[in-house]
């Protein structure tokens, strides 16, 4: 898995992390550490770009959950979608895994980066 981090501007500053490859047990912790570093450096809103992700396992899903908790996305006890972490452009395979796991019930998923940035 590879990743790149950049700053974008919505109504508030948004950190964009672009992931690529496969997210699995061997590298999910790397993503989690990167998210922790981003948060420790002051970011409070995160857009995760999944356009280049080929597949995601339960370890990758757990890393996304940990990121949501870190950024304060579970303040409504799972009843509302995270206001601080959102997903962009998952591939069809990854979108299916997210849907089966129920992630679409607590995460906003956008096909357009511009729409995603406007939502923050």
N, C-alpha and C positions, 0 to 999 in steps of 0.2 A: 504494500500500500504506500502510495506517495501522497503528499499533501502540500498545499501552498496556502499561505495566509495573506490577506490584504484587508485594507480598510475601505469601506464604502460609506456613502452618506444617504440615509433615509431622512426621516424627520429627526432622527438621532443617529449618532455614529454606530455603524454596524460592522462587526468583524466577520469577514467571509473566509471560511475554510473550505478549500476545494480538495476533495479526496479522490483518489484514483486507484484502480486495481481491485483487489479483493480485501474485504475487511473480515478478519477471522481471528481465531485464538492467538495466532502468532504475532498479530500486530494491533489488535484492538486496544491494548494497553498504551501503545504509542499514541494513538488518537486521543485517548483519555488524558494522558500527560500533556499533550499539546493543548487540549481544551483547558486544563488546569492552569497552564502557563498563560494562556490568553486571558483567563479570568483574573489571575494574580497581577497581570499587567494593566488591569483596569477596565477591560471590556465587560459590558453588561448585556449586550445583545449579539447573538450569534446566528449566522445563516450558514448552514452546512450544505454545500453543493455536492450532490451525488451523481452528477451527469456522467462522470468517468468511472463510477464504481460498477464492477462486473457482478459482484455477488457480496452478500452480507450474511454472516452466521449469527447464532445467538450471542456469541461474544461481542460482536459488533453492535447488536441491539442493546446489550447491557451497557456498553460504552456510551451509546447515545442517551440511555436512561440516566446514567451517572452524570452526564453533561447537563441534562435538563435539571436535575436536582441541584447541581453546582450553581447554575445560573438562576435558580429560584423559580423554576417553571412548575413546581407542584404545589403552589400556594393555595389552590382551590381543592386540594385533596383529590386530584385526578378528574375533577368535574369540568374543568375548562381547559382550553388549549393553551399551551405554553406561550406567554407573551414575549419571552426572551430568547427562545431557541426555535428556529424554523428550518424546514428542509426545502431544497431547491433541486428540481429536475432529476428525480431518481429514474434510473433506467427501468424499463418494464419489469424485469426480473426482480429488482430491488423494491420497486413499488408494490409488487405482489407480496413479497415477504413482509413489508411494513404493514400492509392491509391485513394479512393473515394474523400477524402479531398484535393487531389492534392499535398500532401507532398512529394511524390516521384519526383516531378518536381524541388524542391529546396533543397532536402536533399538526400545525398547518403545513401543507405541502403545496408548493408553487411550481408551475412550469416556467413562469417568467421571472427572471431575476429582478426586473424593474418592479413588478407587482409585489414580490417578496420584500424588497427594500421599503416600499411604500407602506407595508403593513406594520412596520416597527414604529 
